[in-house]
Amino acid sequence: MTYIAYTAGAIFILLGLAILFTNIFPAQIPSQLKLMMGIVLTLYGIFRIVATTFNNKKRQSNEESD
């Protein structure tokens, strides 16, 4: 289950960076929208990875104390 969360986080980060630095979206979409979507997806991916890491550490410490 944790591998899926890490993979999803990495995919969100890569998609956000791809939106920021490539021409993945059509030219009709405003550049401000591309910038905002790229930043939001990148930050969400980072959040998912950090949250998963903290949940894993918390789960491991709970298992050790039991």
C-alpha positions as CSV (number, residue, x, y, z in Angstrom):
1,M,0.0,0.0,0.0
2,T,2.8,2.4,0.8
3,Y,4.4,1.8,-2.6
4,I,1.3,3.0,-4.3
5,A,1.3,6.2,-2.2
6,Y,4.9,6.9,-3.0
7,T,4.3,6.1,-6.7
8,A,1.3,8.4,-6.8
9,G,3.3,11.2,-5.2
10,A,6.1,10.8,-7.7
11,I,3.6,10.8,-10.6
12,F,2.0,14.0,-9.3
13,I,5.4,15.7,-9.0
14,L,6.4,14.6,-12.5
15,L,3.1,15.7,-14.0
16,G,3.4,19.1,-12.3
17,L,6.9,19.6,-13.5
18,A,5.9,18.5,-17.0
19,I,3.1,21.0,-17.1
20,L,5.5,23.7,-15.9
21,F,8.4,23.1,-18.2
22,T,6.9,21.5,-21.4
23,N,4.1,22.3,-23.8
24,I,1.8,19.4,-22.7
25,F,-1.3,21.6,-22.7
26,P,-2.7,23.2,-25.9
27,A,-1.7,26.8,-26.6
28,Q,-5.3,28.0,-26.1
29,I,-5.0,27.5,-22.3
30,P,-3.7,30.6,-20.5
31,S,-0.1,30.4,-19.2
32,Q,-1.3,31.5,-15.7
33,L,-3.5,28.4,-15.5
34,K,-0.6,26.1,-16.6
35,L,1.7,27.7,-14.0
36,M,-0.9,27.3,-11.3
37,M,-1.8,23.7,-12.1
38,G,1.9,22.8,-12.3
39,I,2.7,24.3,-8.9
40,V,-0.4,22.8,-7.3
41,L,0.3,19.3,-8.7
42,T,4.0,19.5,-7.6
43,L,3.1,20.6,-4.1
44,Y,0.4,17.9,-3.8
45,G,2.9,15.2,-4.8
46,I,5.4,16.5,-2.2
47,F,2.6,16.5,0.4
48,R,1.7,12.9,-0.4
49,I,5.2,11.7,-0.1
50,V,5.8,13.5,3.1
51,A,2.5,12.4,4.6
52,T,3.2,8.8,3.6
53,T,6.6,8.9,5.1
54,F,5.3,10.2,8.5
55,N,2.5,7.6,8.5
56,N,5.0,4.8,7.9
57,K,7.3,6.0,10.7
58,K,4.2,6.3,13.0
59,R,3.0,2.9,12.1
60,Q,6.5,1.4,12.7
61,S,6.9,3.0,16.1
62,N,3.4,1.7,17.1
63,E,4.4,-1.8,16.0
64,E,7.6,-1.7,18.0
65,S,5.9,-0.5,21.2
66,D,3.3,-3.3,21.0
